[in-house]
């Protein structure tokens, strides 16, 4: 029994020794570049001003937008939508994807008044 404990301890120590190898630290690597700092600076400025060359609209520049809608009509629609208590109801939020009849009635009030 004493030998089995010694063998188990030896096996565990071998496993621990095999798994506990660490990487060596090589310090800060020196940069070996053939280009001076003064030569790189203009390239960096040009790259920063170029934007993301891989995006879809990077080379398109500013896009002109002209709206054909009337501002007062859009504002009236926004005010009506903001005052509609049923506008934010989503049928997917209810059981079987259907808004209950209690919410469809026009007399529903979603606000409570404080009782004094």
HUQUIJO-V733938 format. One line per field, one symbol per residue. psi: psi as a letter, one per 30 degrees, with the letter a starting at -180 (. if undefined). A space follows every 10 residues. Layout:
BEGIN
psi=???
END
This chain:
BEGIN
psi=eeeeeeeeee eeeeeeeefh kllkkgakkk kikgkleffe eeeeeeeeff ajfflegeff akkkkkkfkk eeeeeeeeee effjffegkk ffflkghkkl feffkfgkkf lkkkk.
END
